């Protein structure tokens, strides 16, 4: 399971586990919860933490055995992909990336006669320093070696693929009290609480992989550690407008507090924990505003959903058609199947038959199941149906999908839908379950809504809104009778689906729900 993009080497037997790209091309993730603490024993494949990305909440397994040495970040911290988040003492020589052997790795971190002793002392003391989440295990020399060892292009990580070809530099080592000269590797200061005075000159060291003030692509980027960036985000401070006082132009926590405070107010004292100050600042914001407004950071699933909806709404020309249909016979069939032994253990509801009707309509009109390739100017017709079901969760709207739904029997589809919805509500949906969708159903009827004009999921051709089922007067066999009626709305990409095709699909869905026996005669 271990690969060079996930793990690194800090000292003999101590290995790093880096934040992987758990989606496709994601650049950061927030640590929601740690399941281990320093000193705990972990085994290969054991889940050590839960993180939230722009797509979902994901549990991360550790790829080796050992004792937890250090947790680099507190819960609630947003960490860039590729940044070490935990170190584990494996009890033997590590096979870290871009390093030769354990005896050669440590001298590369620091210079001077006392450097090796300082590294050993830090390694022994680090297991008790759980608050040292802002430190890093290696210097710029090790980083440079890793950069040389990694090939061009995206590298496979734990799930999906890593970030692009740009390399990143590690944060510097935190100094040991009573140590001599500071390490010569890396442009950053050893500690976030260091005095604002410039550091004393240090012996020359190998150049870091990324120059100070660069983000790896030539663009200027303020130098600040992840906890400081999070503090600035919580306080609404633009780091590009902050005057750094730390060594080598590093922005400190005091700099952020000073920028956020009124001119007559001095810098706030440095908090002992990386996440204490942001939490306090966030709690103070409503009070400062007189509790008339609350600002909520847009991140994670909600941020990704918002961007996807904007992209879809202003890229694909939407057309929405509506139909109101008598579903009384379908409701009777639902009641009968709930008592059927063959359907025992699965959830039978109207959504199951809407999904089955949609799949049958796609089989009869396969042109609707396609996507638009803008780059190649091609229509990509799909010979499979990954049926998405929109689910409202505490973290926002997500759309996991049932893979190859066209091949599933009614009991299999019922089981898949039940598992999909349960997993989504519990926050355990994986990024893989939300990728590759072709069409989607959004069940707005559960909220007491008759219908809507749903927005397409990016890359899909159609989305069906299923409204609430209500008993209302309806002309049936020449007489007005109370019948179960619902309204369906189908939005489609007009580049792919013209009015005729969209109307045929929607009419077929309505026909099946009106007379569910068509599942057999048409299937």
C-alpha positions as CSV (number, residue, x, y, z in Angstrom):
1,X,0.0,0.0,0.0
2,X,2.9,2.4,0.7
3,X,4.1,4.6,-2.1
4,X,6.5,7.5,-2.4
5,X,3.7,10.1,-2.6
6,X,2.3,9.1,0.8
7,X,5.2,8.5,3.1
8,X,8.5,10.0,4.0
9,X,11.4,9.6,6.4
10,X,12.3,11.8,9.3
11,X,14.7,9.7,11.3
12,X,15.7,6.1,11.6
13,X,12.4,4.1,12.0
14,X,10.1,7.3,12.0
15,X,8.0,7.6,8.9
16,X,5.6,10.3,7.7
17,X,2.2,9.8,6.3
18,X,1.2,12.7,4.0
19,X,-2.2,14.0,3.2
20,X,-3.3,12.1,0.1
21,X,-5.5,13.3,-2.7
22,X,-8.6,11.4,-1.8
23,X,-10.5,12.7,-4.9
24,X,-9.5,13.7,-8.4
25,X,-7.2,16.7,-8.3
26,X,-8.2,18.0,-4.9
27,X,-5.6,20.3,-3.3
28,X,-6.6,20.3,0.4
29,X,-8.6,18.6,3.1
30,X,-9.8,19.5,6.6
31,X,-9.0,17.1,9.4
32,X,-12.3,16.4,11.1
33,X,-11.3,13.8,13.7
34,X,-8.2,11.9,14.9
35,X,-8.8,8.3,15.9
36,X,-5.3,7.8,17.4
37,X,-3.0,9.7,19.8
38,X,0.8,9.7,20.2
39,X,1.9,6.4,21.7
40,X,-1.0,4.4,20.2
41,X,-0.1,1.3,18.2
42,X,-1.3,1.3,14.6
43,X,-1.4,-1.5,12.0
44,X,-1.3,-1.4,8.2
45,X,-4.7,-0.4,6.9
46,X,-6.0,1.0,10.3
47,X,-8.0,4.2,10.0
48,X,-6.2,7.0,11.8
49,X,-8.3,10.0,11.0
50,X,-11.3,11.4,9.1
51,X,-10.9,14.2,6.7
52,X,-13.4,16.3,4.7
53,X,-12.6,17.3,1.1
54,X,-14.6,19.3,-1.4
55,X,-16.4,16.1,-2.2
56,X,-17.0,14.1,0.9
57,X,-15.8,13.0,4.3
58,X,-13.3,10.2,4.0
59,X,-11.5,8.0,6.5
60,X,-7.7,7.6,5.9
61,X,-5.9,4.3,6.7
62,X,-2.3,4.3,7.7
63,X,-0.1,2.2,5.3
64,X,2.3,0.7,7.8
65,X,2.7,-0.7,11.3
66,X,4.2,1.1,14.3
67,X,3.7,3.5,17.2
68,X,2.2,6.9,16.6
69,X,5.0,9.4,17.1
70,X,3.4,12.8,16.4
71,X,0.1,14.3,15.1
72,X,1.2,17.3,13.1
73,X,-2.2,19.1,13.0
74,X,-5.1,19.7,15.3
75,X,-8.7,18.7,14.4
76,X,-10.3,21.4,12.3
77,X,-7.1,22.3,10.4
78,X,-7.2,22.5,6.6
79,X,-4.1,20.8,5.2
80,X,-2.6,20.9,1.7
81,X,-2.3,17.6,-0.2
82,X,1.2,16.3,0.2
83,X,1.8,17.7,3.6
84,X,2.8,15.2,6.4
85,X,0.0,14.9,8.9
86,X,1.3,12.1,11.2
87,X,4.6,10.4,11.9
88,X,4.8,6.7,13.0
89,X,7.8,5.0,14.7
90,X,8.0,1.7,12.7
91,X,10.9,0.4,14.9
92,X,13.4,0.0,12.0
93,X,15.0,1.8,9.1
94,X,12.5,3.6,6.9
95,X,12.4,3.6,3.2
96,X,11.5,7.3,2.8
97,X,11.3,9.1,-0.4
98,X,14.3,10.7,-2.0
99,X,16.6,9.6,0.9
100,X,19.4,7.1,0.9
101,X,19.5,5.6,4.4
102,X,18.6,6.7,7.9
103,X,22.2,7.6,8.8
104,X,22.5,9.9,5.8
105,X,19.1,11.5,6.2
106,X,19.7,13.3,9.5
107,X,22.9,15.2,8.6
108,X,21.2,16.5,5.5
109,X,18.7,18.4,7.8
110,X,21.1,20.5,9.7
111,X,24.7,21.7,9.7
112,X,27.2,22.1,12.6
113,X,28.8,19.7,15.0
114,X,25.7,19.5,17.4
115,X,23.1,19.0,14.7
116,X,23.0,15.2,14.8
117,X,22.6,15.3,18.6
118,X,19.8,17.8,18.3
119,X,17.9,15.6,15.9
120,X,18.2,12.6,18.1
121,X,17.1,14.6,21.2
122,X,14.1,15.9,19.3
123,X,13.1,12.4,18.1
124,X,13.1,11.2,21.7
125,X,11.1,14.1,23.0
126,X,8.6,14.5,20.2
127,X,6.2,11.7,21.4
128,X,5.2,13.9,24.4
129,X,4.9,17.1,22.4
130,X,1.4,16.7,21.0
131,X,0.9,20.4,20.7
132,X,3.8,20.8,18.3
133,X,1.6,20.7,15.3
134,X,3.3,23.4,13.4
135,X,6.7,21.6,13.1
136,X,8.1,19.6,10.2
137,X,10.3,16.6,10.3
138,X,12.8,17.4,7.5
139,X,14.6,20.3,6.1
140,X,15.1,21.7,2.6
141,X,17.9,19.3,1.7
142,X,15.6,16.3,2.1
143,X,12.9,18.2,0.2
144,X,15.2,18.8,-2.6
145,X,16.2,15.2,-2.8
146,X,12.5,14.2,-2.9
147,X,11.9,16.7,-5.7
148,X,14.7,15.1,-7.8
149,X,13.4,11.6,-7.1
150,X,9.8,12.2,-8.1
151,X,9.1,12.0,-11.9
152,X,7.2,14.6,-13.8
153,X,3.4,14.4,-13.8
154,X,0.8,13.5,-11.2
155,X,1.7,10.7,-8.8
156,X,-0.6,8.0,-7.6
157,X,-1.4,8.3,-3.9
158,X,-3.7,6.5,-1.4
159,X,-6.9,7.3,-3.4
160,X,-6.9,9.0,-6.8
161,X,-3.9,11.1,-7.9
162,X,-1.8,13.7,-6.3
163,X,-1.4,17.4,-7.2
164,X,0.6,18.6,-10.2
165,X,4.3,18.7,-11.0
166,X,5.1,21.6,-8.6
167,X,7.1,20.6,-5.6
168,X,6.5,21.9,-2.1
169,X,8.9,22.8,0.7
170,X,8.6,21.4,4.2
171,X,8.2,23.6,7.2
172,X,11.4,23.9,9.4
173,X,12.2,22.1,12.5
174,X,11.1,23.5,15.8
175,X,14.2,24.4,17.9
176,X,15.1,22.6,21.0
177,X,15.5,24.8,24.1
178,X,19.2,25.5,24.8
179,X,20.3,24.5,21.3
180,X,23.0,26.5,19.5
181,X,22.7,28.1,16.1
182,X,19.4,27.6,14.2
183,X,19.3,25.1,11.3
184,X,20.6,26.3,8.0
185,X,18.1,24.4,5.9
186,X,14.9,26.1,4.6
187,X,13.9,29.8,4.5
188,X,11.3,29.6,7.3
189,X,11.7,30.3,11.0
190,X,12.0,27.4,13.4
191,X,9.0,28.4,15.5
192,X,5.8,30.5,15.1
193,X,6.4,32.1,18.5
194,X,9.9,33.4,17.6
195,X,10.8,37.0,18.2
196,X,10.1,39.3,15.3
197,X,13.7,40.3,15.0
198,X,15.6,38.8,12.0
199,X,17.3,35.6,12.6
200,X,21.1,35.5,12.9
201,X,23.0,34.5,9.6
202,X,23.3,30.8,9.2
203,X,25.8,28.8,7.1
204,X,24.8,28.2,3.5
205,X,22.6,25.2,2.7
206,X,21.3,23.6,-0.5
207,X,18.7,25.7,-2.1
208,X,15.1,24.7,-1.4
209,X,12.9,23.3,-4.1
210,X,10.6,26.3,-4.0
211,X,12.0,29.8,-3.6
212,X,10.6,32.0,-0.8
213,X,7.5,33.8,-1.8
214,X,6.7,31.4,-4.6
215,X,3.9,28.9,-4.9
216,X,5.8,26.7,-7.3
217,X,4.3,28.3,-10.4
218,X,6.1,31.6,-10.3
219,X,3.4,33.5,-8.5
220,X,4.1,35.4,-5.3
221,X,2.5,33.8,-2.2
222,X,2.7,35.1,1.4
223,X,4.9,32.9,3.6
224,X,2.8,31.5,6.5
225,X,2.3,28.2,8.2
226,X,-1.1,26.3,7.9
227,X,-2.4,27.3,11.4
228,X,-1.6,30.9,10.6
229,X,-3.4,30.7,7.3
230,X,-6.4,29.2,9.0
231,X,-6.3,32.0,11.7
232,X,-6.2,34.6,8.9
233,X,-9.1,32.9,7.1
234,X,-11.2,32.9,10.3
235,X,-10.5,36.5,11.0
236,X,-11.1,37.6,7.5
237,X,-7.5,38.9,7.0
238,X,-5.9,39.0,3.5
239,X,-2.4,37.6,4.0
240,X,-1.1,39.5,0.9
241,X,-1.9,42.8,2.8
242,X,-0.1,41.7,6.0
243,X,3.4,43.0,6.8
244,X,5.5,40.0,8.0
245,X,7.7,40.4,11.0
246,X,9.0,36.9,11.2
247,X,12.4,35.8,9.9
248,X,12.8,35.6,6.2
249,X,9.5,37.3,5.7
250,X,7.3,34.8,7.4
251,X,3.9,36.0,8.6
252,X,3.3,35.1,12.3
253,X,0.1,34.8,14.4
254,X,0.9,38.2,15.9
255,X,1.0,39.7,12.5
256,X,-2.4,38.4,11.7
257,X,-3.9,39.5,15.0
258,X,-2.3,43.0,14.5
259,X,-3.9,43.2,11.0
260,X,-7.3,42.2,12.3
261,X,-7.3,44.5,15.3
262,X,-8.3,48.2,15.3
263,X,-5.4,50.7,14.9
264,X,-5.4,51.5,18.6
265,X,-5.4,47.9,19.7
266,X,-2.1,46.0,20.0
267,X,-1.5,42.5,18.7
268,X,-3.3,39.7,20.5
269,X,-1.2,37.3,22.6
270,X,-0.1,34.2,21.0
271,X,-2.4,31.3,21.8
272,X,-0.8,28.0,23.1
273,X,-2.8,25.8,20.7
274,X,-3.0,26.2,16.9
275,X,-6.8,26.0,16.8
276,X,-7.6,27.9,20.0
277,X,-7.3,31.4,18.6
278,X,-9.4,30.7,15.5
279,X,-12.2,29.2,17.6
280,X,-12.2,32.2,19.9
281,X,-12.2,34.6,17.0
282,X,-15.0,32.8,15.3
283,X,-17.1,32.8,18.5
284,X,-16.4,36.5,18.9
285,X,-17.5,37.6,15.4
286,X,-21.3,37.4,16.1
287,X,-20.9,39.4,19.3
288,X,-18.8,42.1,17.5
289,X,-21.5,42.4,14.9
290,X,-24.2,42.7,17.5
291,X,-25.5,39.2,16.7
292,X,-27.3,40.6,13.7
293,X,-25.3,38.6,11.2
294,X,-23.4,35.4,11.2
295,X,-20.7,34.6,8.6
296,X,-20.2,31.0,7.7
297,X,-17.1,30.0,5.8
298,X,-17.9,28.2,2.5
299,X,-15.8,25.1,2.3
300,X,-15.8,21.4,1.8
301,X,-18.9,19.9,0.1
302,X,-20.9,23.1,0.1
303,X,-18.1,24.9,-1.7
304,X,-17.7,22.2,-4.3
305,X,-21.5,22.1,-4.9
306,X,-21.8,25.8,-5.3
307,X,-19.0,25.9,-7.9
308,X,-20.4,22.9,-9.8
309,X,-23.9,24.4,-9.9
310,X,-22.5,27.7,-11.2
311,X,-20.4,26.0,-13.8
312,X,-23.3,23.9,-15.0
313,X,-25.9,26.7,-15.0
314,X,-23.7,28.9,-17.1
315,X,-22.2,26.2,-19.4
316,X,-25.0,23.9,-20.3
317,X,-28.2,25.4,-21.8
318,X,-30.9,24.1,-19.6
319,X,-34.4,23.2,-20.7
320,X,-37.0,21.9,-18.2
321,X,-40.3,20.1,-19.1
322,X,-43.1,19.1,-16.7
323,X,-45.8,16.5,-16.6
324,X,-48.4,15.7,-14.0
325,X,-49.3,12.0,-13.7
326,X,-51.7,9.7,-11.9
327,X,-49.6,7.2,-9.9
328,X,-52.4,5.5,-8.0
329,X,-51.5,2.1,-9.5
330,X,-47.9,2.5,-8.6
331,X,-48.8,3.3,-5.0
332,X,-50.9,0.1,-4.8
333,X,-48.0,-1.9,-6.2
334,X,-45.7,-0.4,-3.6
335,X,-48.1,-1.5,-0.8
336,X,-48.3,-5.0,-2.2
337,X,-44.5,-5.4,-2.6
338,X,-43.9,-4.3,0.9
339,X,-45.6,-7.5,1.9
340,X,-43.8,-9.7,-0.6
341,X,-41.3,-12.1,0.9
342,X,-39.0,-11.7,-2.1
343,X,-38.6,-8.0,-1.2
344,X,-38.0,-8.6,2.5
345,X,-35.1,-6.7,3.9
346,X,-35.1,-4.0,1.3
347,X,-36.8,-0.6,1.2
348,X,-39.8,-0.4,-1.2
349,X,-41.0,3.1,-1.9
350,X,-42.2,5.2,-4.8
351,X,-38.6,6.4,-5.5
352,X,-37.7,2.9,-6.4
353,X,-40.3,2.8,-9.2
354,X,-39.4,6.3,-10.4
355,X,-35.8,5.1,-10.7
356,X,-36.9,1.9,-12.6
357,X,-39.1,4.0,-14.9
358,X,-36.2,6.4,-15.6
359,X,-33.9,3.5,-16.5
360,X,-36.5,2.0,-18.8
361,X,-37.0,5.4,-20.5
362,X,-33.3,5.6,-21.1
363,X,-33.2,2.1,-22.6
364,X,-36.0,3.2,-25.0
365,X,-34.2,6.5,-25.7
366,X,-30.5,5.8,-25.4
367,X,-29.4,9.1,-27.0
368,X,-30.4,10.9,-23.8
369,X,-27.6,9.1,-21.8
370,X,-24.7,11.1,-23.0
371,X,-22.2,13.9,-22.2
372,X,-20.7,16.9,-24.1
373,X,-17.0,17.0,-24.7
374,X,-16.2,20.7,-25.2
375,X,-12.5,20.2,-25.9
376,X,-13.0,17.7,-28.7
377,X,-16.4,19.0,-29.8
378,X,-17.9,15.5,-29.5
379,X,-21.0,13.9,-27.9
380,X,-20.1,10.9,-25.8
381,X,-22.9,8.4,-25.6
382,X,-22.8,6.2,-22.5
383,X,-23.7,2.5,-22.8
384,X,-24.1,2.3,-19.0
385,X,-26.2,4.2,-16.5
386,X,-24.7,5.4,-13.3
387,X,-27.9,6.7,-11.6
388,X,-27.3,9.5,-9.2
389,X,-29.6,10.2,-6.2
390,X,-29.4,13.7,-4.7
391,X,-29.1,13.5,-0.9
392,X,-29.2,16.3,1.6
393,X,-26.6,15.8,4.3
394,X,-25.4,18.0,7.3
395,X,-22.4,18.9,5.1
396,X,-24.4,19.9,2.1
397,X,-25.9,18.3,-1.0
398,X,-24.1,15.3,-2.4
399,X,-25.0,13.1,-5.4
400,X,-23.7,9.5,-5.0
401,X,-24.7,7.2,-7.8
402,X,-25.6,3.5,-8.3
403,X,-23.1,2.1,-10.8
404,X,-24.4,0.1,-13.8
405,X,-28.0,0.6,-12.6
406,X,-29.4,-0.6,-15.9
407,X,-28.3,-4.2,-15.1
408,X,-30.0,-4.4,-11.7
409,X,-33.2,-6.2,-10.9
410,X,-35.9,-4.5,-8.8
411,X,-34.7,-6.1,-5.5
412,X,-31.0,-5.3,-6.4
413,X,-31.9,-1.7,-7.3
414,X,-33.9,-1.3,-4.0
415,X,-31.0,-2.6,-2.0
416,X,-28.5,-0.3,-3.8
417,X,-30.7,2.8,-3.3
418,X,-31.2,2.0,0.4
419,X,-27.5,1.5,1.0
420,X,-26.6,4.7,-1.0
421,X,-29.0,6.9,1.0
422,X,-28.0,5.5,4.4
423,X,-24.3,5.9,3.7
424,X,-24.8,9.5,2.5
425,X,-26.8,10.5,5.6
426,X,-24.1,9.0,7.8
427,X,-21.4,11.0,6.0
428,X,-19.6,7.9,4.8
429,X,-20.0,8.4,1.1
430,X,-16.7,7.9,-0.7
431,X,-15.5,10.2,-3.6
432,X,-15.6,7.2,-5.9
433,X,-19.3,6.8,-5.2
434,X,-19.9,10.4,-6.4
435,X,-17.9,10.3,-9.6
436,X,-18.9,9.1,-13.0
437,X,-22.7,9.8,-12.8
438,X,-24.7,10.0,-16.1
439,X,-28.2,11.0,-15.0
440,X,-29.7,12.0,-11.6
441,X,-33.0,11.9,-9.7
442,X,-33.7,14.6,-7.0
443,X,-36.6,13.7,-4.8
444,X,-38.0,17.1,-3.8
445,X,-41.3,15.6,-2.8
446,X,-39.9,14.5,0.6
447,X,-39.9,18.2,1.5
448,X,-43.5,18.7,0.6
449,X,-42.6,20.4,-2.8
450,X,-44.6,19.7,-5.9
451,X,-41.8,20.2,-8.4
452,X,-38.9,22.4,-9.4
453,X,-36.4,23.2,-12.1
454,X,-33.3,21.2,-11.2
455,X,-29.8,22.2,-12.3
456,X,-27.8,19.5,-14.1
457,X,-24.9,18.0,-12.4
458,X,-21.7,18.9,-14.3
459,X,-21.0,16.4,-17.1
460,X,-24.5,14.9,-17.1
461,X,-27.2,15.2,-19.7
462,X,-30.5,15.0,-17.6
463,X,-31.9,15.3,-14.1
464,X,-35.4,14.3,-13.0
465,X,-37.2,16.1,-10.2
466,X,-39.8,13.9,-8.4
467,X,-42.4,15.9,-6.6
468,X,-44.6,15.0,-3.6
469,X,-47.5,12.5,-4.2
470,X,-50.8,14.0,-3.1
471,X,-54.4,12.7,-3.2
472,X,-56.4,15.1,-5.3
473,X,-59.4,15.2,-7.7
474,X,-58.6,13.5,-11.0
475,X,-60.7,12.4,-13.9
476,X,-60.5,8.6,-14.1
477,X,-62.7,6.6,-16.5
478,X,-64.9,9.6,-17.1
479,X,-65.5,10.4,-13.5
480,X,-63.9,12.7,-11.0
481,X,-62.3,10.6,-8.3
482,X,-59.6,11.1,-5.6
483,X,-56.3,9.8,-7.0
484,X,-52.7,9.9,-6.1
485,X,-51.0,12.4,-8.3
486,X,-47.4,13.7,-8.7
487,X,-45.5,16.1,-10.9
488,X,-42.3,15.3,-12.6
489,X,-39.8,17.8,-14.1
490,X,-37.0,16.8,-16.4
491,X,-34.1,19.2,-17.0
492,X,-31.7,18.4,-19.9
493,X,-28.7,19.8,-21.7
494,X,-30.1,21.3,-24.9
495,X,-26.8,20.8,-26.7
496,X,-27.3,17.0,-26.4
497,X,-31.1,16.6,-26.0
498,X,-33.6,18.4,-28.2
499,X,-37.2,19.0,-27.3
500,X,-38.5,15.9,-29.0
501,X,-36.1,13.5,-27.3
502,X,-36.6,15.2,-23.9
503,X,-40.3,14.9,-24.2
504,X,-40.2,11.2,-25.2
505,X,-38.1,10.4,-22.1
506,X,-40.4,12.3,-19.7
507,X,-43.5,10.8,-21.3
508,X,-42.1,7.3,-21.0
509,X,-41.4,7.8,-17.3
510,X,-44.9,9.1,-16.7
511,X,-46.4,6.2,-18.7
512,X,-44.6,3.6,-16.6
513,X,-45.7,5.3,-13.3
514,X,-49.3,5.5,-14.5
515,X,-49.3,1.8,-15.5
516,X,-46.4,0.0,-13.8
517,X,-47.1,-3.2,-15.7
518,X,-45.3,-1.5,-18.6
519,X,-42.1,-2.4,-16.6
520,X,-42.8,-6.0,-17.9
521,X,-44.3,-5.3,-21.3
522,X,-41.7,-2.7,-22.3
523,X,-38.8,-4.2,-20.6
